[in-house]
Amino acid sequence: MQKQLSKEKPYRYLFLIAALYDFILGFVFFVFMGFIFDHILNISLPTYPAFYQVAAAFIFVMGIGFYFVYLNMYRNIDIVKVGIAFKLFYTGLAFYYVFVENMPWIFSVFGFLDLIFIVFFVFFLRAVRREVQT
């Protein structure tokens, strides 16, 4: 029988929340990108919207990955590592473009939310290393 975390339930919910967050965010940006750019961000739609749609699709796919982690945290632990890298890259790029290049501020909100996920994902990995893999 595999060892488990002593406080597994909060981590399981963390990954369900991360999955729902990325599902919803990816879906909304993919489907409503034109509306978001025109009516919320008040900026012109990019010349090639496919680049934003690919990014939105990738966010949605990360939601699928976090759902797999929710279903089996130990078997899918490497998805957590990929998720940390994904969220680090997004956060770094978003903060740079918002604070240096004057991209709309809303993208920094997503960066701050991703930072919160990163912290808890790292706590999870450390707990697994400490309690399960010893």
N, C-alpha and C positions, 0 to 999 in steps of 0.2 A: 504494500500500500504506500502511495506517495505521501510524503509529508506536505502539510499545507500551512499557510500563514495563520497565525493565531487570530488576527483581525482581518479575515479575508473579505467579509461582506462589504465594508466601505470601499475597498479597492474594486470589487466587482461592480458596484454602483458607479464608481468613477469611470470605468470603461464603458458602461452603458450610457452615461451622460456624454462622454467624449464621442461615442458613436452617434448619438442623436444630434449633438451639436454639429458634427461634420456632415452628417446626412442632410440636415436641414439647411445649413449654410451653403453647401455645395449645390443642392437642388435649387434653392432660391436664386443664387447667382447665375446658375446655368439657364433657368427658365425665364427669369425676370430681369436679366441683365440690362436690356434696353430701358425698361421702366426705372430701374435703380439708377442708371447713369443719367437719364433725362430728368427724373422727378425727385430723386433723393440727393444724389451727388451734384446735380446741376452741372455736369460736364458732358462734353460731346462723346458719343459712342466711339470707341476706337475704330480705326480704319479696318482692322482685321479682328473682329470679335471672337474669332476662333481661339485666339490665344487666351482670352479670359475664360472662354467656355472649357478649354482643356484644363486650365487651373481649377475651375469649379468642379469639373468631373473628377480630377485627382483628389480634391477635398472630399467629395462624396465617396470615392473608393477608400480613402483613409477611414471614413466612417464604417465601411464594411470591415476593414481590418480591426478596428477597435471593437466592433461587435463580436468578431471571432475571439478576441481577447476576453471579452465579457463571458463568452460561452466556456472557454477553457484558458484560464490565465497562464497556466504553466506550459502547456503545449505551444502557445502562441506568444511566448515572451519576446521573441525577436521582433514581432510586429510593434511592440512597445518601443524598442530601440529605434526602429525605422520612424515611428511616430515622433519620437523626440527630435530626430534629425530633421524631419519634415517641418515640425513646428519651430525649431531653431532657425532654419533657413527663412521661413515665412516671417518670423518676428524680426530678424535682422534686416531683411529687405524692406519690410513694411516701415519699420522705424526710420531707416535711412531715407526712404522716399517721402515719408510724411514730414520728417523734421528737417531734411536737407533740401529736398526737391519740391516741397509744397504739394505733395499728393493729398487728396482729401483726408481729413483727420479720422474718419470712420475706420480706415484701415489700421490705424494704431490701436483702436479698441480691440479689434480681433487679435492684434499682436499681444496686447496685455492679457487677454483671455488665454491665448496660447501659452504665455509664460506661466500662468497658473497651472495649466495642464502639465507643462514640462516639470515643474516642481513636484507635483504629485506623482508623475510617472517615475521620476528619479527616486522618490521615497519608496514607491512600489518595488523597483529593481533592487534597491538596497535591502529592503525587508526580505525579499525572496532570497537574495544572496546570504543574508544573515540567518534566516530561519529555516529555509527549505533546502538550500544547496549545501549545507554544512554537514 
